[in-house]
Amino acid sequence: MNSNPVRLLTSAFLLLCAFFVLPAAALLPAEEWRPVTPAELQLPASSVEPGADAEVIFWEVRVDDSSTGMVMKHYIRVKIFTEKGREKYSKIDIPFRKGIRIKDIMARVIKADGSIVDLAKADVFDREVAKKDKISFRAKSFAVPNIAPGVIVEYKYQEVYEFGSANNMRMKFQHDVPIQNISYYFKPYLDARYLTFNMSDNKFEKDKGGFYRATLTNVPAIKDEPQMPPVDEIRSWLLLYYTDDKKATVDDFWARAGGYIVKTYDVKDTLKPGKDLKAAATEITAGATTPDEQMAKLFEFCKTKIKNISYDPTLTEDQKDEIKPNKSTSDTYKKMQGTVIDINELFASLATSLGFETRLAFGGDRSEKFFNPTQAHTSFIHFSAVAVKVGDTWKYYSPGDKFVPYGLLDWKEEDTSVLLLGYKDYTKRETPFSKPEQTVAKRSGKFKLSEDGTLEGTVKIEYTGHLANNFKKANYKDSDSKREETLKEMVKENMSTAEISAISIQNMTEPEKPLIYEYKIRVPNYAQKTGKRMFLQPGVFEYGASPVFASATRKYDIFFRHPWSESDDIEIEFPKGFALDSADAPAIIADSGKISSLKIDIAVDKTNGLVKYTRNFFFGGGGNVLFAVQSYPQLKNLFDSFNKADIHTITLKQN
């Protein structure tokens, strides 16, 4: 079992589609700042996208991979047009990770009168940047001095990869800002090929000093839209790789690539386990009377009894790297610990020991790109699950994914093409999509409304399936206080004045149990009072919710990560002296294809002065989560109807 199989896997086999060869070539001297032209200084607005807040005049990346290690030199010049553009570029982050060194950072601002303000070296600092999806990264950061609308900002830096390589590099030609000219200069170590995506073929042309250049001009910005497909499905980019392989058919490629993967992952040893694992499998599944019960027992054992060092919050990444890798699935069983891959391979060995046909599933990552086997390149796949033939059906398991429950795969790995590898051959299949009822947000609350419109009460929220997995992965490393702060931020996104107390968070690190939040809440001015009437939104959990799709137009296809459902059960006690004046419930909303449905019921308990509100919603029926942009008007209308029903108000009247 290799300690770094992914690295070996992606560096061995290359693409078969139309490709172009770059012969191996010798560094240019360090480049000083280039002159700024009068036209650039006087540029009044974007020439690529009128109305843009900023525009890149040029973006150049020089990739020197001609010797041991690799150096990437970046040089970017940006014109600022508006206050939003000034805000966007007021701080620049240069992300990096382990094994990458950022050096020679320089930046300056050129004002409209030609005067220049340079960045001081002392103003560059390290920081951790948190993205909106809660994934954080390290970055070299600096505040841009004297930035204002009308100025030019330019900066450059180097990335040094001591042992890196340009093999399988993704060269990004499109970003979140319009670009007049973007170029990659590449100096190869070996013969290289490339494949383009979402752009016309942009051949590398021979340039100075052994470099080859590929350029795009007038590149529009990637538009940020809700529920977008993964960025590699829409961005203009290029995949670069080294190979001396000859063009062959897709099937030939995967047959040869499959053979390499089999060796890299020791598939033969995994699927031909020894007597120790056969005895273990028999013991673990004792009492199981059906194949599904056997799989469930193996899954539970691997998930709960084998220590998952990939998810150990007490270990740093460096400490994880220092742990001696397991040599085999027997080694994993003896040590009772392993990585995600180790645990999944152990599950495969145990399933094989019971006589089940078992294969390792290699598929795409839907958070990055939708995998299609016709795109014959191993960088598009990874070891995503274990496939076991139960009866006539291939079923998929990943006990190494700590918070993914039995019967599910991570949303990134469901509903995608996979290659099922045995040690002799492979077969192509599709992983199943989950159902809305497998991922549920169950929300309940008991509240009391005061005469001044203040709402107070207790809340309980339970997440299962993908929702629980997503929350747990994002928060399991955090302290209790940090988790509580995260919850408060979530609640206040739609209820900015909410006061949260008595928080209880349960099962954050439990693999199979639902994630539970319980808390007390107080919201001043929740209901709006006008004279003797009070207007109340009984759908508390949708209070303040905005329409999912605000824009009348759409550029990209619409993609929801996974199907899901919601179930709300709410009681609100009226203030004394008030009675219900109007309590009609919205009509049921559903589409003819049974992709989604929303049903709201409102009932009144006059004896106890209560309104009882129930809401049941689901989306993604039949696995429908990807929609062509042409269907946007219908989809927008559907979600606008959901939003209108969710924020429906009832009227209370003072006696």
N, C-alpha and C positions, 0 to 999 in steps of 0.2 A: 504494500500500500504506500503510494508516494505521498510525501508530506505536502507537496504543492502541485496536485494533478492538474488544476485548471491552467496554471502557467504553462505546463508542458503540453497540454492538450491544444491550447490556442496557438502555440508556436510551431506546430508541425504540419498542418494541412491547410491548403489555400484554395481560393475560389476558382470556379470553373467557368463562370459566365464570361462575357466579353471582357478581355483584359488587355493591358498594355504593359510592355516591358521597359523598365528603366535600367540601363547598364550601370554597374557599380562604378563609382568614380575614384579631391584632395582637398583651412578656415579663412574666410575673408577677414580683413582687419576690422577692428571694432568701428562701428559707424557712429558718427556724430549726428547731432540734430540736423535735419534737412531744412533748407530755407522755406519759410511760409510765404506763399504768393499773395499779391494784393487781392486776387479773386477770392482766395480762401478767407482772407480777413473780412472782405466785404460781402460774403455770401449771406443773403438775407433770410433764406429759408431752404428747406430740404429740396434737393433736386431729384431725389428718388421717391420720396413720399411727402408731398406737400402737406404742411400742417404738423409734421413730426417735431418733437421737442428737441431732438438732437440728431446729428448725422455723422457717421464715420466717414472721413475723407479718404483715409486708407487704413487698412489693417493688414500687416505683414507678419508672417511667421516663418522663420528660417529654421529648418530641422536638419541638423548635422548629425548623421548616424554613420559617418564614414570610418569611425574607429571604435575602440572599446568605450562603452557608455554612449550617451546621447545628450546633445545640447539643443534647446529650443530657444530662439531669440524672438521676442515679440516687440512690435513697434506699432502703436495705434495713435492716430490723430483724429480728434472729434471736434466738431463745431457745435456749440451750445446756442439754441435759439430761444428757449422759453425758461420760465421759472421752474417748470417741471423738469426740464433738461438739466438745469443747474442743480436741482435737488438730487436727480439720479446720479450725477457724476461728482457730487460733492465729496463722496468717500468712495475709494476704489479698493476692492478686495481682490487679491491674487491667491486663489486657493492652491494648497499643496497637501501632499500626504507623505507618509513614510517612504523614504527612498528618493525623494525629490528635494533639491535645494534651490531656493529662489535667491538670486543675487543680482547685483548691478541695477537696482531699481532707480529709475530716474523719471522725473515728471516736471512739467512746466506749464504755465498758462501764458498765452499770448493775447494781449488785449487788442481791441480794435485799432488803437493808435500805434500798434507795433511794439509797445513796451512789454517786457517779459518778467514774470515772477517764477523763480525756480523753487522746486521742492527741496527742503533741507533733509539731508540723510537722517538726521536725528528724529524726523517726524514719521518715519516708517516703524510700524510696530506689529507684533503678532497678536491675533485675537481669534476667538472661536465664533463662527458665524452660524446662526440657526436659520435654516430655510423654513418656508411656510409648511412643508410637509414634516417638520420636526427633525429632519436629518441635519446634523451639524458637521462642520468641517473647519479645519485650521486655515488661516489665511494671513498673508502679509498685507497690511492695510495702511492707507494714508489718506489724510484729508487733503483735498486739492486746494491750494492757496488762491485766494482772490478770484474764485470762480463766479461768473455772472453771465446772464444772457449776452450773446454777442462775442464771447471770447472763444479761443481755440484751446483745447486741452490736449496735450500729447504726453504719452508715457511709454516707457519701454523697460524690459526686464529680461532676465534669462532664467530658464528652468534647466537644471543640471541633473541628469539621471546617470548615476555612477555606473550602474550595471543595466541600464534600460536599453530598449531597442524600439525602433519605429515599426517593427513587425506588428500587424493588426492595429495600426493607429487609425483612429477616426478623425479625419480632418474636417472641421466644421466651417462651412462657408456661409452660414446664416446665423444671425444672433437676434437679440431683442431690440435692435436699433438698425435703421436703414444704413446701408453701406454703399459708398460710391465705388470702391475698389477693394477687393480682398484677395490676397495672394499667399500661397504656400510655396516656399522654396525648399526643395528636398535634395539632400546629398546622401545617396544610398550606400549601404555597406555591401549588399549583394544585389543581384537582379531583382527588381521589384515589379509588382503589378498592382492594379487598383480597380475598384468598382465604384461607380457613382450612384447616388440615390437622390431622388427628387431634384435632379438637375440634369441638364444635357451633358453629354460627354465633354469633359473639359481637359483635353490632352495636356500632359506635362510637356513643356518645351524646354530645350536646352538653354541654360543661362550661364552666367560667369562662375568661375571657380569650382566647377564640378557640380553645380546645383542644377536642378530642373524646377521649372516654375509652372504652377497652375493658377489661373486667375478667373474670378467672376466679377462682373461689374453691375452696378445698379441693382443691388440685392435688397429686396424689401425686408422689413423687420418681421420676425416671428410675432404674430399677434397673440396676446394672452386671452384665451377664451375659456369659459367654464366647461368642464368635462371634455378636455381635449384628448386626442389620441397621444400615445407616447411620442416624445419629441422627435425621435429618429424616423417616425412615420411621416413627418411634415417638414423637417429641416432639410436644407440642401447640404449634403455631406459626402465624403469620399472615404472609402475603406482602402487602406494601403497595406500591402503585405509582401513578404519575401517568399519566393518559391522558384524552384527549377522544374516544377511539375508540369507535365504537358496537359493540354486540354483533353477532357474525356467527358463521358456522359455523367449526368447527375447520379445515376445508380452506381456507376463505377466509382465515382468519388466517395459516396457514402459507404460503399463496401470496403474501400481501402481505409477511409477515415475510421470506420467502425473497427477495423482490425487494430488500428493504432490505439483507439480508446480502450479496447479490450485489454491491451497490454498495460496501458497507463493506469487503469483502475483495477488491475488484477481480477478481471471479471471471471476468469476461469476458476481461480481459487475461491472467489466469493460464492460462485454458483456450484461448486463441488466441495461442500464443507466436510470437515472431518467428523470422527465419531463423537468428539466432545460436544460439538454443536448439535448433532442429532439427538444426543441424550438430553441436552438442555432444552431443545425445542419440545421434546416429548414431555418433559417435566413442567415446562411453562404452560403448556396447553392442556394439562390434565383436567378432566371434567368437561371440556368443550365437546359438544355433540354435533356441531355443524362447521363447515369451512369458515363461515363468517365469524363464528365464535372463536375459532382457532386464530384467525387473523387479528381479532380484537385483543386477545390475550397476548399475542406476540407484540402488537403495537403498544399496549400498556406497559409491558415489561421494558421494551426499548426506550420508551419515553420517560418512565418514572424510576427505573432501577439503574439505568446507565447514566452516569453523571455527564451532562452535556457541557463541555468546556467552552464551546462556542458561545453559550449564553450565560457563562459564569460572571456575574457582576463584580466579583472580588478580584478578578484577574485583569490586568492591563493587556493591551494587544501585544506588547513586547513579551510579557510573561507567557501569554498563550503561544507565541512563536518559539519560546524556549522549551516547551514541553516536548519530550521525545515522541515522535509520531508513532502511532500503532502500526505494526507490520502486517497485520492480517485481521480478519474478523474474529478469529480465535483469540488474538491478542486483546482486542477490544472487550471481548467477553471476560477474559481473565482479569483485566485491569478494572472493568466495570466503569470505564470512562472513555470518552472519545468526542470527536468533532461531529458536526451535523452529518458529514459524509460518512464517517466511521459508523455512526448509529444506523444510518440508512442501509449501509452495506451489511451490517450485522443482521438487520431485519430480513434482508434478502437471503442471507445464508440460513437463517432459522426457517424461513418459509420454504426454501428448497429442501431442507432437511425433512420436512413433513410430506414431501412428494409433490408439492405444487410446482407447476411450470412458472419460473420466475425470471424476470429480466430487469436490467437497469434502464430506466427511462431518461433519455436526454432530449430536452426540449428548450423552447425559447423562454424569454423573460418579457412578459407583456408590459412591464413598466418601462421597457426600453424600446422594444420593437416587436411586431407581430411576425413570428417565425413561419417561414414557408420552406419546406425541404428543397424546393427548386433553387433556393438561394444557398448553394452548396458551399458553405464556409463554416468551419467549426467554431468560430468566435460567436456565432449566433446561437449556440446551444450550450447547455450545462447539465450536470447530473441533477435532475429535478425531482425524481421520485423512484420508487420501486414498483414495478408492475407485476402483479400476481394474477394468474388465470384461475379464477374461482368459477367452477362450472364452465360455461362457454364465454364468460365475460372477463375481460381484463379490468382489474381494479387497481387503484393507485394509492400508494401510502408514502408518507414522509414523516416518520416519528422523530427524525432529527430536527425538524422545524418545531421548536419547543412549544409554541402556543397554537399550532394548527391542530384542531381536534380530529379525532377518528372520523373518517368518511369525507374529509375535505383535503384539498391541496391549498397552498397559498394562492391568493387570487392571481398572482403573477404567472402561475404555472398551470392554471386550469383553462380549459377551452383553447388548447393550442396543439399544434402538431408535435409529435414526439417520435423519436427513434427508439425502439425497444431492442436493446442489445443483449444477446446471449453470447456465449463464448465461441459460437460457430457461425452465427448469422445475425441478421437484424430484420425487423419488420416495422412498417410505418403505421402509426395510429394517431388518434386524437384523444387528449385527456377530456374528461367530462366537464360540463359546467355545473355549478352549484345551483340550488333552487332558492327562491326568496325565503322560504321558511327555515333554511339552514343558517341564515344570518339575520338575527332579530334584535331590534332595539325595543325592549319592553319597558315602558315608562308609566309610573303610577304616582299619584299625588293626592293628598288630602289638604285642602286649604280653607282658610277663613278670610272673608272679605270684610274690611272695616268700612265704616260710613264715609271715611275720607278717601276711599279708593285703594288703600293699602292691602296687599295680598300677603298672607303669611301661611306657612304650612310645612309639611314634610314631603320629601321626594325620595323615590327609589327608582333607580335605572339599572337595568340588566342588559348586558351585551353578550351575544353569542356569535359563533361562526367567525366570519371575516372581520366584523367590527371588533369583536373581542381580541382577535389576533393582532389587528392593527394598533389598538390602544395599548395592549400589553407590550408589544415590541417597542413602541415609542416611549414607554414610561417605566419598564421594569427595572432599569438601572437607577432610577431617581430615588431620592430620599422621600420619606413620608410627607415632609413639608413641601417638597417640590411637587409631588403628585397632587397635594391639596391646592397649591397655587395654580397648577394646570387646570384642575377642575373649575376653579373660580373663573379663570380666563375663558373657559368654554362657555360657562353659563352667562357671563357678562358680554359675550359677543352679541347677543340679541337682547339682553336685559342689562343695560349699563348701570342701572341704579340698584341692582340686586345685592342684597346682603346675605352672605352664605356663612353658616355656622354648623357646629356639631357634625362634622364630616366623618363618614366612615367609608373606607375603600377596601373591598374584599376581593380576594382571589387574583390579585395583580400578577402573582408569580405562579399561579396554579394552571397547569396546562389545559385541563379539560373543563374546569368549572367556569360558569359565566362570570364575567367581570361585573361587580356590583358597586354602584355609588349610592350612598344614602346621605342626606343632608337636610338641614332646615334652611328655609329661604324666606326672606322678607323683601317685598318689592313695593316701595312707596309709589303712589299714583299709578298703580297698575290699571285700575279702571278709571275711565274718564267721567267726571260728574258734571252735569249741566242742569241746573235748577233742581227739580225733584227726580230727575232721571240719572241713571248710571249705566254707562256702556261698558260691557264686559266681554273680553275674549276668553271663552272657556277652554280653548286649546292652548293651555299654558306653555306647553313645550314647543309650540310653533310661534310664540309671541315674538314679534319683531323680525320674523323671517322675511327676507326679500325674495323676489322671484328668482328662480335658478338661472333663467335666461333673460337678461334684461335687454339685450340688443335686438333690434328688428332684423338685422342681417347676420350672416355667419360665413366664415371663411373655411373652417375645417370640419371634418366629420365629427360626430358626437360619440364619446366613449365613456361609459360608466364602468368602473373597475369590476364590479360584481353585482349580481342580484341581491336584494335585501328586502326586509319587511320591518314595519313599525307597528307597535300595539300600545295604545295609550288608554289609561283608565284614570279618570279624574273626578274628584268630588270637590265642589266649592260651596261653602256655607254662606248664605246671604247675611248682610248686616241686619240687625233688628230694625223693624219698621219698613223693610223693603220687600217687595214681592215681584215675581217675574211678570213683566209686561209683554214681552215677545221672546219666544224661544224656538223659532223654526230652525230645523237642521238643514244644512246644504244637501243637495241631491247627490246620489251616488255618482262617482266619476269613474269611468272605465273605458278602455279601448276595445275594439272588436277583436283584436288579435290576442287578447288576454295577456298582454305584456305588463299591464299595471291596473291598479284599482285603488280607489279611496272611498271608504264608507265611514260616515260620521253619524253618530246617534246622540241626541240630547234629550234627557228626561228630567222631569221636575218632581222632587219629593216635597210637596207643600207642607206636609206635617212637620218635617224637620228643617224646612227652609233650605233645601239643597238643590243644586243642579248637578246632574250626573252626566258626564261627557265621556264617550268612548270613540276611539278613532282606530281604524285598521287600514293599513296601507301596504302595498307591495309594488315592487318594480323589478323588471328583468325576467318575467315569466318566459319559459322556453329558452332561457339563456340569451335573450336578446338584450345586449348591452352596447352594441356598436351600430351606429346609424349613419347612413350617407348624408352628406350636407344638404342634399335635396329635400330630405324629410324634416329639415329644421323647422319650417313654419308649423307643421302639425305637432311636432314634439314641443315646441315653445307654447303653443296653445294649450296642450295637455298640462304642462307644468304650471302655466299661468292659472289654469282652472284649479289645480291642486292648491296653489298658493291662496287664491281667493277663498276657497273653502276653509283652509287652515286658519286664516285670520278672521273668519266669520265672527261677528259680535252679536250678543243678545242684550236686551234692555231690561234693567231693573227699575221699578218705580216706587218711590217713597209713598207709603200710605198716608 
